[in-house]
Each structure stands twice: as structure tokens, then as C-alpha cells.
Amino acid sequence: MAATNSQQQFHGELSHAETQTTTSNIAPKRGGWITFPFIIVGVLGQTLASGGWLSNLIVYLIEEFNVKRVDAVQISNIVNGCTSLFPIAGAILADSLFGCFSVISASSLVSILGIILLTLTATIHSLRPSQEETPSRLQIGILYSALTLGSIGLGGTRYTMATIGADQLDKQKEQGVFFNWFFFTLYFATVISGTAIVYVEDNVGWGWGFGLSTTINAIGLAVFLVGKRYYQSVKPKGSPFISLARVVVATIRKWKLVVMVSSQTQQIQDDSYYYGKTEAGKLPSSAPSSAPTLSFRFLNRAAIKTEGDTRPDGSIAKPWRLCTVEQVEDLKTLLRLFPLWSTGIFLSTPIGVQISLTVLQALTMDRHLGPHFQIPAGSFLVFALLSTAISISVIDRFLPATWYRLTGHSLTPLQRVGIGHVLNIMAMAGSALVESRRLHFVRSHQLEGQTGPTVLPIPALWLALPLVIVGTGEALHFPGQVSLYYQEFPVSLRSTATAMISLHIGIGFYLSTAMIDLVRRVTGWLPDNINQGRMDNVYWMLVVIGVANFGYYLTCARLYKYKNMASGTPPVLG
């Protein structure tokens, strides 16, 4: 159905373009659905390429660079954190300075250069250590340079591709159709790279796998560049975060001013507040209809007019000393959302730990499907991705109606995220039980003392069930958070609302790295030979953290009041 609608929109756009009258003084119309193939192929190429080296990074570090298993997990978590945080920097650069096309083009070239370096480490023997040798500084330097360039390249394209695609379409409904195809392409490409390309790396050769990623990346960039003549260019508008910084600076500079509150009504007196440049004594149409709110009222100082703050025409003379009431209220909105947003950090951290440790578990278990095929250890993440993709469509079709029949109320974004918290806790408990079973087999057969790689006759598919549960949880809390932030964020910041999810993931991966390092230092649960450790205790620790975080979330959700949407209004998801 989505494909049919997009085709109808595509042909409608072409028909509209053909019937337009043009003159020599009017430039041909750009944008529209004609740009879709070029952009979506660019997304496909970049995602396939990045997934090809990122999904199997832990195995590559262990097998080709002789990195200790837990150290390889740490490196992988740091790289994953970078690939989740760099998109925010890419979005800010695109919005503020260079525009999406320039950032995407430059980032794709950087990505290709990083994968080329990675390919060289796999094909040139002197760029990687011999068996059981420690890598030299030069070898480590080239490896880390390749990973850094690859991460920067991915960061500059991941969300700016979505932005440039939406910029080509004028109607919100058409933008929604594009986002559906964009996220479908991301999931589809990640699954393909996590299976097909990883299989090539494990069974044909690392050089062939990385070389294939390089080629796909280059093809995707070439197709994207070919479409330049059709793209509608949007000039950088400047970062909305600057206005938030102005509120903070103006508040500090006016700290000694008194915020006037009526003693009778306990309301802010709005006589001296600045709402924006006026015409004929009227407030601008964008100004709020009421005085500044009482919450975080110390920030209201930034909107108090003092001598010399404005020009005779009513405009701001000192931008870092006076802000509008709307800008002050925008910052307050973010501060009210921050406690809820912070709960997502400890939702992402256990997922980062689970994904990494699952690879180590898979390396010690029977991964065969039949006598001739073995699932690559780096491909187990695909179970979570497939679960998320399938669950999103199933949940959106059945859960809201079922929830309404059971409760008499529509499912809210906060409730959706809360269910995701519960499933995340269940997934960690499932991983703990699987690891307990694995360790029981090791100890009952006295295999913990073996130093060489031991593959236990335990089906690795046991690891899939917790990943399926965590994927289902992501299908709930990820769209729930996107819906909440998009509806509740200030209008000027809605384009960066989805980047807050990326920030969650990035911080979560960094914290998972710190958590694993702390566990290694304080306990004996994570030795290099995991058969001698207690990884199950690590998962139970994540369960405890998840329960505590869920309690914190329930408190924040109960105290939060929706601003731009009714509490009973169901989220509108693409």
C-alpha cells in the first residue's frame, strides 16, 4: 500500500511538472518525488557499507588483530557510540553552516576512505599482526584511523539523508511517506549487511567483505551525486541551539533583576517582558498568548526589557542580553522533558552491553544450521533488527485498538515507552538464564580450564530469544519517544527531535563500555575466557539497573504534563 501511494505521488509529481508553464526567466522546479531514487539509493549504499564492517567488528578484532575478547567488546562499544553521536554533529553542521548536500557528500568520501584503510589492514599482511602477536603501534594507528574515518563518515550521512529527502517534499503527508521508506531502507540494509556481507567476511575473506562495502559505498555516493540537478536546495537556517544559549547567557547577565509576581493571583506580571518586534503596538503573531510561566521562573530574567536592550523600531539591540518570551519558554520545555529523556540512557546502556556480550557467547556455542551452514557470530544482531521491523508493523495495527478495548483509553507515548521498559528488563533476564545454562554445561563437563577456543554443543539459537524480546521492546519505546519528542519539543527544535534518540544510543554505548570496564576491575565476572567468569551475574545486574530505572521512569511520567497533545491522544506514527 505504501509503495502504491508513493508511486501515485511520484507520477502525480511528474504530471504536475509536465503541465507547468515556464519562461526563460523562471528556473525549472526542483524537488519532488523525482529525487527519491537518488536519495534512497544513497541511503542504501551508505547503510550497507557501514553495516558490513560495523556488524562484524568484534570478530575481526579478535581473529585478525589478536585483541582480547572483552577488549574487543569495549572497542566496538566506543565505535558504536561514536556512530550514534556523530550524526548530531553532522545535523548541526548541515543546519547551521554547510547545508545537507555538502555534508553528505564530504562525509561519504570520508566513509569510503575509512573503509579503504580497513580493507588494506585485511589484505596487506604487514598492516596486521601475525598469529598470537600483539599489534604494533603502526598497525593499531592505521586500524583506529580507519574506524575513526568510518564513524565520522557514517555520522555525517545517517540523519542528514533523512533531512534532505524531506526537504524535497512540501506536504507533510508526503514527508511521512518518505520517512517510512527511509526507515524501512535502514532496517533492510542493516539486515542484509549483517548477514550477506558478514557471511562473505567469515567464509570468503575479510578483504573481499570490506572491499564489497567500499564498492557499495562508492556506488551509493555516485548515484546520490547524479541527482544533484534535481535537488531543491535549502539554505542553512542557523542552529536553534544558539537561541537557547542566548537565554542562559541573558539570564546570567540579568541575575540581579527581580521577577515580578502578583501577590494576589500568583501570576507573572507581563508588563516588562519582551515578546518580539511589534507593529502598531500589537504583539507579533508568533508570540504566546500569556505571560511567562512560573516554572523555572529564574529564566524569565532573560526576557525582561531593560534600558538599551531594544532599538526604536522594537527589535533587539543586544541579542545576548535580551530574548523573547517564546525563546525562554522553549528552553523551559526542554528542561521539563530532560528527566524523561534521561531515563532513555539507562534503557540503551543494557542493550549495548547485551549486543556486545552476545557475540562473545555465540563464539563459544554451536552456530550451525544444518550440516553445511554456520551463522556468523556477528550476525546475531539481525534477530533484534528483524524483531523490531516486524513488531513495529504488528504493534501499530493491533496494540492501540486492544489497549483501548481493555482500558477505555487511547495508548499514549509515555505508556508505550513504559511497556518497552518492561520488555527490556525481561530480555536481560532471558540473557541471564541462557548464560546460566551455558555456564552450567561448562562446569558440569569441567571445560572452564581449557585455554583454547571451545565450541560447546549448545545451540546458539538460544541467544535469539532475548534479542527478539529486546527488539520488540525497541519497537515500542523507540517510536514512543520519537512521537513524544516531536509533539512536545519547541517547533524550532522539531527537526532535531529524532536526534535525541541517537544521543541516547551513543551515551548508552559509552556507558556500557564504562560499565564493562568497572565490572572487570571490581569483580571476576568478565575474564578473557568467559567460561571462567560469571557473565550471568552481569546480566542480572542489568536487570536490577533496569528495574530501578523503570521506577525512575514511572515517577517522571506521572509528574509530566503534556503540553502540545492531550494525554489520551494516541501517537501518530508513520
Secondary structure per residue as TSV (DSSP state, phi and psi in degrees):
chain	resnum	aa	ss	phi	psi
A	1	M	-	360.0	-44.4
A	2	A	H	-62.4	-39.7
A	3	A	H	-65.1	-40.5
A	4	T	H	-64.1	-43.3
A	5	N	H	-62.3	-42.8
A	6	S	H	-66.7	-34.3
A	7	Q	H	-67.5	-40.5
A	8	Q	H	-63.3	-41.4
A	9	Q	H	-65.9	-37.4
A	10	F	H	-63.0	-48.4
A	11	H	H	-68.9	-34.1
A	12	G	H	-63.8	-36.8
A	13	E	H	-65.8	-40.8
A	14	L	H	-64.8	-43.1
A	15	S	H	-62.6	-40.1
A	16	H	H	-64.2	-40.9
A	17	A	H	-66.0	-36.1
A	18	E	H	-71.2	-29.8
A	19	T	H	-88.7	-5.8
A	20	Q	-	-71.2	139.2
A	21	T	-	-92.8	134.7
A	22	T	-	-127.2	154.7
A	23	T	-	-124.8	171.6
A	24	S	T	-67.3	-17.6
A	25	N	T	-94.6	-4.9
A	26	I	S	-112.4	126.4
A	27	A	-	-70.2	147.0
A	28	P	-	-61.9	145.6
A	29	K	-	-67.2	134.7
A	30	R	-	-111.5	169.0
A	31	G	-	87.0	-170.1
A	32	G	S	91.3	-175.1
A	33	W	G	-71.0	-12.1
A	34	I	G	-65.6	-21.1
A	35	T	G	-83.0	-13.6
A	36	F	H	-57.9	-48.8
A	37	P	H	-59.4	-39.4
A	38	F	H	-67.1	-43.0
A	39	I	H	-71.4	-43.7
A	40	I	H	-69.8	-31.7
A	41	V	H	-68.2	-36.8
A	42	G	H	-61.6	-43.1
A	43	V	H	-61.7	-45.2
A	44	L	H	-60.7	-46.5
A	45	G	H	-63.8	-44.8
A	46	Q	H	-65.9	-41.1
A	47	T	H	-70.7	-41.5
A	48	L	H	-60.1	-44.2
A	49	A	H	-65.6	-47.2
A	50	S	H	-67.3	-41.0
A	51	G	H	-64.4	-29.1
A	52	G	H	-63.3	-34.9
A	53	W	H	-101.5	-27.0
A	54	L	H	-76.6	-38.1
A	55	S	T	-64.5	-32.3
A	56	N	T	-110.6	19.5
A	57	L	H	-64.8	-41.1
A	58	I	H	-59.9	-45.9
A	59	V	H	-64.3	-40.6
A	60	Y	H	-62.8	-43.5
A	61	L	H	-63.8	-39.4
A	62	I	H	-71.1	-47.3
A	63	E	H	-82.2	-34.2
A	64	E	H	-105.7	-24.4
A	65	F	S	-115.2	6.8
A	66	N	-	54.6	34.0
A	67	V	-	-79.1	138.9
A	68	K	-	-60.4	150.2
A	69	R	H	-59.0	-49.3
A	70	V	H	-69.4	-34.5
A	71	D	H	-63.0	-38.0
A	72	A	H	-63.3	-38.1
A	73	V	H	-62.1	-42.7
A	74	Q	H	-61.7	-46.2
A	75	I	H	-62.0	-43.1
A	76	S	H	-62.0	-40.5
A	77	N	H	-64.2	-39.6
A	78	I	H	-64.7	-43.9
A	79	V	H	-63.5	-43.5
A	80	N	H	-62.7	-36.8
A	81	G	H	-63.5	-41.9
A	82	C	H	-63.4	-43.6
A	83	T	H	-67.6	-17.0
A	84	S	H	-93.3	-27.8
A	85	L	H	-89.1	-34.5
A	86	F	H	-60.7	-32.8
A	87	P	H	-58.4	-29.5
A	88	I	H	-67.0	-43.2
A	89	A	H	-63.5	-40.7
A	90	G	H	-62.1	-40.9
A	91	A	H	-66.0	-40.2
A	92	I	H	-65.3	-43.3
A	93	L	H	-62.7	-40.1
A	94	A	I	-67.5	-42.7
A	95	D	I	-72.1	-33.6
A	96	S	I	-94.7	-37.7
A	97	L	I	-125.3	-56.0
A	98	F	I	-106.3	-19.1
A	99	G	-	87.1	159.0
A	100	C	H	-66.1	-43.9
A	101	F	H	-60.3	-45.3
A	102	S	H	-65.7	-41.7
A	103	V	H	-66.3	-42.0
A	104	I	H	-64.6	-45.4
A	105	S	H	-61.7	-49.3
A	106	A	H	-65.1	-41.4
A	107	S	H	-66.3	-37.8
A	108	S	H	-64.2	-39.3
A	109	L	H	-64.2	-41.1
A	110	V	H	-63.2	-40.9
A	111	S	H	-61.1	-44.8
A	112	I	H	-61.3	-42.4
A	113	L	H	-61.9	-40.8
A	114	G	H	-63.7	-42.2
A	115	I	H	-70.9	-32.0
A	116	I	H	-62.2	-45.0
A	117	L	H	-60.9	-41.0
A	118	L	H	-63.9	-38.8
A	119	T	H	-63.3	-39.2
A	120	L	H	-64.3	-37.4
A	121	T	H	-65.5	-26.2
A	122	A	H	-86.7	-21.6
A	123	T	H	-106.7	-25.6
A	124	I	-	-101.3	116.6
A	125	H	G	-61.5	-32.7
A	126	S	G	-72.1	-12.4
A	127	L	G	-94.3	5.0
A	128	R	S	-142.6	153.5
A	129	P	-	-73.7	157.2
A	130	S	-	-72.7	171.0
A	131	Q	T	-59.2	130.0
A	132	E	T	69.3	9.6
A	133	E	-	-96.4	153.3
A	134	T	-	-81.6	134.1
A	135	P	-	-64.0	144.2
A	136	S	-	-76.1	171.0
A	137	R	H	-62.7	-39.0
A	138	L	H	-63.6	-44.5
A	139	Q	H	-64.2	-43.9
A	140	I	H	-65.7	-39.2
A	141	G	H	-61.3	-45.4
A	142	I	H	-66.5	-41.2
A	143	L	H	-60.8	-49.2
A	144	Y	H	-66.2	-34.4
A	145	S	H	-63.1	-41.9
A	146	A	H	-63.3	-44.5
A	147	L	H	-65.9	-37.9
A	148	T	H	-65.4	-47.2
A	149	L	H	-63.7	-41.3
A	150	G	H	-62.0	-39.7
A	151	S	H	-68.6	-42.6
A	152	I	H	-63.0	-43.2
A	153	G	H	-62.1	-42.7
A	154	L	H	-66.4	-39.6
A	155	G	H	-63.2	-35.0
A	156	G	T	-77.5	-9.7
A	157	T	T	-116.8	-26.6
A	158	R	T	-56.7	-51.6
A	159	Y	T	-100.9	-22.2
A	160	T	H	-68.7	-27.0
A	161	M	H	-62.3	-40.1
A	162	A	H	-66.6	-39.6
A	163	T	H	-66.6	-46.7
A	164	I	H	-65.7	-32.6
A	165	G	H	-66.0	-44.4
A	166	A	H	-67.5	-31.4
A	167	D	H	-64.9	-20.5
A	168	Q	T	-80.1	-12.0
A	169	L	-	-117.4	139.2
A	170	D	-	-93.0	-32.1
A	171	K	S	-91.3	140.3
A	172	Q	H	-62.6	-35.4
A	173	K	H	-64.3	-41.6
A	174	E	H	-66.1	-37.4
A	175	Q	H	-63.0	-37.5
A	176	G	H	-63.0	-39.8
A	177	V	H	-62.9	-42.7
A	178	F	H	-61.6	-44.7
A	179	F	H	-61.9	-37.1
A	180	N	H	-58.0	-48.0
A	181	W	H	-67.5	-34.4
A	182	F	H	-63.6	-49.9
A	183	F	H	-70.2	-34.6
A	184	F	H	-61.3	-42.3
A	185	T	H	-63.6	-40.5
A	186	L	H	-59.7	-48.8
A	187	Y	H	-65.5	-45.5
A	188	F	H	-60.2	-48.1
A	189	A	H	-65.8	-37.7
A	190	T	H	-65.8	-39.6
A	191	V	H	-64.9	-43.8
A	192	I	H	-63.4	-45.7
A	193	S	I	-67.2	-35.2
A	194	G	I	-74.8	-8.6
A	195	T	I	-116.1	-63.6
A	196	A	I	-66.1	-52.6
A	197	I	I	-68.8	-39.3
A	198	V	H	-62.5	-37.6
A	199	Y	H	-62.7	-41.1
A	200	V	H	-61.6	-43.4
A	201	E	H	-63.0	-41.2
A	202	D	H	-78.0	-31.0
A	203	N	H	-113.9	-24.2
A	204	V	T	-103.6	-47.0
A	205	G	-	157.4	145.6
A	206	W	H	-64.3	-39.0
A	207	G	H	-60.6	-41.2
A	208	W	H	-65.6	-41.3
A	209	G	H	-65.9	-48.2
A	210	F	H	-66.8	-36.8
A	211	G	H	-63.2	-38.1
A	212	L	H	-64.1	-40.1
A	213	S	H	-62.1	-42.3
A	214	T	H	-61.2	-45.6
A	215	T	H	-62.8	-45.0
A	216	I	H	-63.1	-40.9
A	217	N	H	-61.6	-43.8
A	218	A	H	-65.2	-40.8
A	219	I	H	-64.3	-43.9
A	220	G	H	-60.7	-41.8
A	221	L	H	-65.2	-42.1
A	222	A	H	-60.7	-44.9
A	223	V	H	-64.7	-40.9
A	224	F	H	-61.6	-42.1
A	225	L	H	-68.2	-35.0
A	226	V	H	-60.0	-31.9
A	227	G	G	-79.9	3.2
A	228	K	G	-56.5	-37.7
A	229	R	G	-64.0	-19.0
A	230	Y	G	-99.7	-12.5
A	231	Y	-	-74.2	140.7
A	232	Q	-	-87.6	121.9
A	233	S	-	-87.4	132.9
A	234	V	-	-114.8	121.0
A	235	K	-	-69.0	144.6
A	236	P	-	-57.1	134.1
A	237	K	-	-99.4	-2.8
A	238	G	-	88.5	149.2
A	239	S	-	-75.0	128.9
A	240	P	T	-66.4	-16.0
A	241	F	H	-70.3	-19.1
A	242	I	H	-65.0	-41.0
A	243	S	H	-64.9	-33.9
A	244	L	H	-67.6	-40.0
A	245	A	H	-64.1	-35.4
A	246	R	H	-63.2	-37.7
A	247	V	H	-62.1	-44.2
A	248	V	H	-63.3	-46.9
A	249	V	H	-64.3	-45.0
A	250	A	H	-63.6	-36.7
A	251	T	H	-63.6	-43.0
A	252	I	H	-65.3	-41.6
A	253	R	H	-69.1	-24.2
A	254	K	T	-111.7	28.8
A	255	W	T	-61.2	-28.4
A	256	K	T	-82.1	-8.7
A	257	L	S	-70.7	150.2
A	258	V	-	-97.7	129.9
A	259	V	-	-84.7	112.3
A	260	M	-	-77.8	129.1
A	261	V	B	-128.2	133.1
A	262	S	-	-66.9	127.5
A	263	S	T	-70.6	-22.1
A	264	Q	T	-86.5	-44.4
A	265	T	T	-101.8	-7.4
A	266	Q	-	54.0	38.9
A	267	Q	-	-118.5	152.7
A	268	I	B	-65.7	133.8
A	269	Q	-	-81.9	122.5
A	270	D	-	-100.3	14.1
A	271	D	T	-61.1	-40.7
A	272	S	T	-101.6	13.5
A	273	Y	B	-93.6	149.7
A	274	Y	-	-99.8	122.5
A	275	Y	-	-104.3	-7.2
A	276	G	S	126.9	171.6
A	277	K	-	-63.9	131.3
A	278	T	-	-107.9	159.4
A	279	E	B	-126.4	127.3
A	280	A	T	55.8	35.4
A	281	G	T	76.4	11.2
A	282	K	B	-103.5	151.4
A	283	L	-	-71.4	147.9
A	284	P	-	-61.6	152.3
A	285	S	T	-61.4	-25.6
A	286	S	T	-86.0	-4.3
A	287	A	S	-73.3	149.1
A	288	P	-	-67.8	155.5
A	289	S	S	-84.0	-6.4
A	290	S	S	-132.9	171.3
A	291	A	-	-70.4	168.6
A	292	P	-	-56.9	147.6
A	293	T	-	-75.4	163.7
A	294	L	S	-79.4	-23.8
A	295	S	T	-65.8	138.2
A	296	F	T	48.8	43.5
A	297	R	G	-66.6	-14.5
A	298	F	G	-60.8	-26.7
A	299	L	G	-72.5	-16.5
A	300	N	G	-63.6	-19.2
A	301	R	G	-57.6	-31.1
A	302	A	G	-65.1	-21.0
A	303	A	G	-103.4	3.2
A	304	I	B	-79.4	128.4
A	305	K	-	-81.4	131.5
A	306	T	-	-125.8	171.9
A	307	E	T	-62.0	129.4
A	308	G	T	89.7	-2.4
A	309	D	S	-75.6	-28.6
A	310	T	B	-122.5	157.6
A	311	R	-	-87.9	169.6
A	312	P	T	-57.9	-30.2
A	313	D	T	-82.2	0.5
A	314	G	S	95.2	-4.1
A	315	S	-	-81.0	163.9
A	316	I	B	-76.2	128.7
A	317	A	S	-91.8	-30.3
A	318	K	-	-126.6	89.8
A	319	P	T	-60.2	-27.5
A	320	W	T	-95.9	14.8
A	321	R	T	-127.0	-17.2
A	322	L	-	-140.0	134.2
A	323	C	-	-128.8	164.6
A	324	T	-	-80.3	160.0
A	325	V	H	-60.2	-36.6
A	326	E	H	-61.8	-41.8
A	327	Q	H	-65.4	-38.2
A	328	V	H	-64.2	-44.8
A	329	E	H	-66.7	-31.7
A	330	D	H	-61.7	-43.6
A	331	L	H	-66.4	-38.4
A	332	K	H	-61.3	-39.5
A	333	T	H	-59.5	-43.5
A	334	L	H	-65.0	-39.0
A	335	L	H	-65.7	-36.3
A	336	R	H	-69.5	-30.8
A	337	L	H	-81.6	-18.2
A	338	F	H	-58.3	-44.6
A	339	P	H	-57.9	-42.9
A	340	L	H	-63.9	-42.4
A	341	W	H	-62.2	-38.7
A	342	S	H	-65.5	-26.9
A	343	T	H	-65.2	-25.0
A	344	G	T	-71.0	-20.6
A	345	I	H	-64.6	-46.8
A	346	F	H	-84.3	5.3
A	347	L	H	-88.4	-34.9
A	348	S	H	-82.3	-31.9
A	349	T	H	-60.4	-49.5
A	350	P	H	-61.0	-33.6
A	351	I	H	-64.5	-41.6
A	352	G	H	-61.4	-41.7
A	353	V	H	-65.6	-45.5
A	354	Q	H	-61.8	-46.0
A	355	I	H	-59.5	-43.1
A	356	S	H	-70.6	-46.4
A	357	L	H	-70.0	-26.8
A	358	T	H	-61.3	-36.0
A	359	V	H	-62.6	-42.1
A	360	L	H	-65.1	-39.4
A	361	Q	H	-63.8	-43.5
A	362	A	H	-62.3	-33.4
A	363	L	H	-64.9	-21.3
A	364	T	T	-102.7	3.9
A	365	M	E	-120.1	165.6
A	366	D	E	-76.0	111.6
A	367	R	-	-103.0	15.2
A	368	H	E	-77.1	139.3
A	369	L	E	-118.0	95.5
A	370	G	T	83.6	-179.7
A	371	P	T	-76.8	-17.3
A	372	H	T	-119.2	-10.3
A	373	F	E	-119.3	135.6
A	374	Q	E	-126.5	128.3
A	375	I	-	-70.0	126.6
A	376	P	-	-62.2	141.8
A	377	A	G	-60.6	-34.8
A	378	G	G	-72.9	-7.1
A	379	S	G	-92.0	-2.9
A	380	F	T	-68.4	-21.7
A	381	L	H	-60.8	-24.1
A	382	V	H	-59.8	-32.1
A	383	F	H	-60.7	-39.7
A	384	A	H	-70.0	-40.3
A	385	L	H	-64.4	-45.7
A	386	L	H	-64.0	-39.6
A	387	S	H	-61.8	-42.0
A	388	T	H	-64.4	-46.8
A	389	A	H	-61.9	-45.2
A	390	I	H	-70.0	-41.5
A	391	S	H	-65.6	-34.9
A	392	I	H	-58.4	-47.1
A	393	S	H	-68.9	-39.7
A	394	V	H	-69.6	-44.4
A	395	I	H	-63.5	-45.9
A	396	D	H	-63.5	-26.1
A	397	R	H	-84.2	-35.6
A	398	F	H	-114.4	-36.9
A	399	L	H	-63.7	-48.0
A	400	P	H	-56.8	-44.4
A	401	A	H	-66.6	-42.1
A	402	T	H	-63.9	-43.0
A	403	W	H	-60.7	-41.2
A	404	Y	H	-66.0	-40.5
A	405	R	H	-64.7	-35.1
A	406	L	H	-80.6	-35.9
A	407	T	H	-110.7	-20.5
A	408	G	S	80.4	6.1
A	409	H	S	-130.2	154.6
A	410	S	-	-76.4	151.3
A	411	L	-	-74.5	123.4
A	412	T	-	-93.4	162.3
A	413	P	H	-57.4	-39.0
A	414	L	H	-65.9	-38.4
A	415	Q	H	-67.3	-38.4
A	416	R	H	-62.6	-44.1
A	417	V	H	-64.8	-38.6
A	418	G	H	-61.7	-41.3
A	419	I	H	-63.2	-37.7
A	420	G	H	-61.1	-37.3
A	421	H	H	-59.3	-45.5
A	422	V	H	-62.8	-45.2
A	423	L	H	-64.3	-34.9
A	424	N	H	-63.6	-41.4
A	425	I	H	-64.0	-42.2
A	426	M	H	-62.7	-37.7
A	427	A	H	-64.8	-40.6
A	428	M	H	-65.6	-39.1
A	429	A	H	-64.7	-38.5
A	430	G	H	-62.5	-42.6
A	431	S	H	-63.7	-36.5
A	432	A	H	-64.5	-41.6
A	433	L	H	-66.9	-40.4
A	434	V	H	-63.2	-43.6
A	435	E	H	-66.9	-36.2
A	436	S	H	-61.3	-41.5
A	437	R	H	-65.3	-40.8
A	438	R	H	-64.1	-45.3
A	439	L	H	-67.3	-33.9
A	440	H	H	-61.2	-41.4
A	441	F	H	-64.7	-41.6
A	442	V	H	-60.5	-46.9
A	443	R	H	-73.5	-35.7
A	444	S	H	-68.7	-24.5
A	445	H	T	-105.1	7.8
A	446	Q	T	54.1	50.8
A	447	L	-	-102.4	-3.1
A	448	E	T	-68.8	-19.8
A	449	G	T	-84.7	-10.4
A	450	Q	-	-73.0	131.4
A	451	T	-	-89.6	-27.4
A	452	G	S	-76.9	168.0
A	453	P	-	-65.3	122.7
A	454	T	-	-116.8	121.8
A	455	V	-	-97.2	114.4
A	456	L	E	-80.8	146.1
A	457	P	E	-77.9	51.6
A	458	I	E	-118.2	127.8
A	459	P	E	-61.3	125.1
A	460	A	G	-68.9	-16.3
A	461	L	G	-63.8	-15.4
A	462	W	G	-58.5	-29.7
A	463	L	G	-70.9	-17.3
A	464	A	H	-71.2	-35.9
A	465	L	H	-61.1	-49.0
A	466	P	H	-59.5	-35.8
A	467	L	H	-67.4	-36.5
A	468	V	H	-64.1	-40.2
A	469	I	H	-66.3	-44.1
A	470	V	H	-66.9	-32.5
A	471	G	H	-66.8	-39.6
A	472	T	H	-63.7	-39.0
A	473	G	H	-62.6	-39.9
A	474	E	H	-64.5	-34.0
A	475	A	H	-65.5	-18.0
A	476	L	H	-96.2	-54.6
A	477	H	H	-78.9	-27.0
A	478	F	H	-68.5	-55.4
A	479	P	H	-63.7	-32.0
A	480	G	H	-62.4	-42.9
A	481	Q	H	-69.1	-40.0
A	482	V	H	-59.7	-45.6
A	483	S	H	-62.4	-44.3
A	484	L	H	-62.8	-50.0
A	485	Y	H	-66.0	-39.9
A	486	Y	H	-64.6	-39.3
A	487	Q	H	-75.5	-35.4
A	488	E	H	-98.4	-19.7
A	489	F	S	-67.2	152.6
A	490	P	-	-56.4	150.0
A	491	V	G	-56.9	-38.2
A	492	S	G	-67.8	-15.1
A	493	L	G	-114.1	7.8
A	494	R	G	-66.6	-29.5
A	495	S	G	-67.4	-19.8
A	496	T	G	-104.9	5.5
A	497	A	T	-61.9	-43.9
A	498	T	T	-68.5	-24.4
A	499	A	H	-66.1	-20.7
A	500	M	H	-64.6	-30.5
A	501	I	H	-67.6	-41.4
A	502	S	H	-61.7	-36.8
A	503	L	H	-65.0	-40.0
A	504	H	H	-53.0	-53.3
A	505	I	H	-61.6	-44.1
A	506	G	H	-61.6	-49.9
A	507	I	H	-63.0	-37.6
A	508	G	H	-60.5	-42.2
A	509	F	H	-66.1	-39.8
A	510	Y	H	-65.2	-42.2
A	511	L	H	-67.3	-34.5
A	512	S	H	-64.3	-36.2
A	513	T	H	-63.4	-46.6
A	514	A	H	-64.5	-37.6
A	515	M	H	-65.7	-44.7
A	516	I	H	-63.2	-40.4
A	517	D	H	-64.3	-41.0
A	518	L	H	-65.0	-42.2
A	519	V	H	-61.9	-40.6
A	520	R	H	-64.6	-36.5
A	521	R	H	-76.4	-37.0
A	522	V	H	-92.3	-33.0
A	523	T	-	-121.7	177.4
A	524	G	S	-108.6	25.7
A	525	W	S	-76.1	-22.3
A	526	L	-	-129.2	67.8
A	527	P	-	-75.5	172.0
A	528	D	S	-62.9	-36.7
A	529	N	S	-91.7	101.1
A	530	I	G	-67.0	-15.4
A	531	N	G	-68.2	-19.0
A	532	Q	G	-97.0	1.6
A	533	G	S	-107.6	-164.2
A	534	R	-	-136.0	66.3
A	535	M	H	-63.3	-25.2
A	536	D	H	-61.6	-35.3
A	537	N	H	-65.5	-32.8
A	538	V	H	-62.2	-44.8
A	539	Y	H	-65.9	-39.6
A	540	W	H	-64.7	-34.2
A	541	M	H	-62.2	-39.1
A	542	L	H	-66.1	-33.6
A	543	V	H	-62.4	-45.2
A	544	V	H	-62.1	-44.7
A	545	I	H	-61.7	-40.7
A	546	G	H	-64.2	-40.6
A	547	V	H	-65.1	-44.2
A	548	A	H	-63.4	-42.1
A	549	N	H	-65.9	-35.7
A	550	F	H	-65.1	-39.2
A	551	G	H	-62.1	-41.3
A	552	Y	H	-62.6	-41.6
A	553	Y	H	-62.8	-44.7
A	554	L	H	-60.0	-39.0
A	555	T	H	-63.7	-47.1
A	556	C	H	-63.9	-41.7
A	557	A	H	-66.0	-37.6
A	558	R	H	-67.6	-35.9
A	559	L	H	-81.8	-20.0
A	560	Y	-	-77.5	138.4
A	561	K	-	-114.3	125.3
A	562	Y	-	-59.9	141.6
A	563	K	S	-104.6	-45.6
A	564	N	S	-109.3	2.0
A	565	M	S	-147.7	147.2
A	566	A	-	-69.7	146.6
A	567	S	T	-63.6	-22.4
A	568	G	T	-96.2	3.0
A	569	T	-	-83.7	126.2
A	570	P	-	-70.4	149.4
A	571	P	-	-66.3	141.7
A	572	V	-	-96.6	107.7
A	573	L	-	-110.3	149.4
A	574	G	-	-66.8	360.0
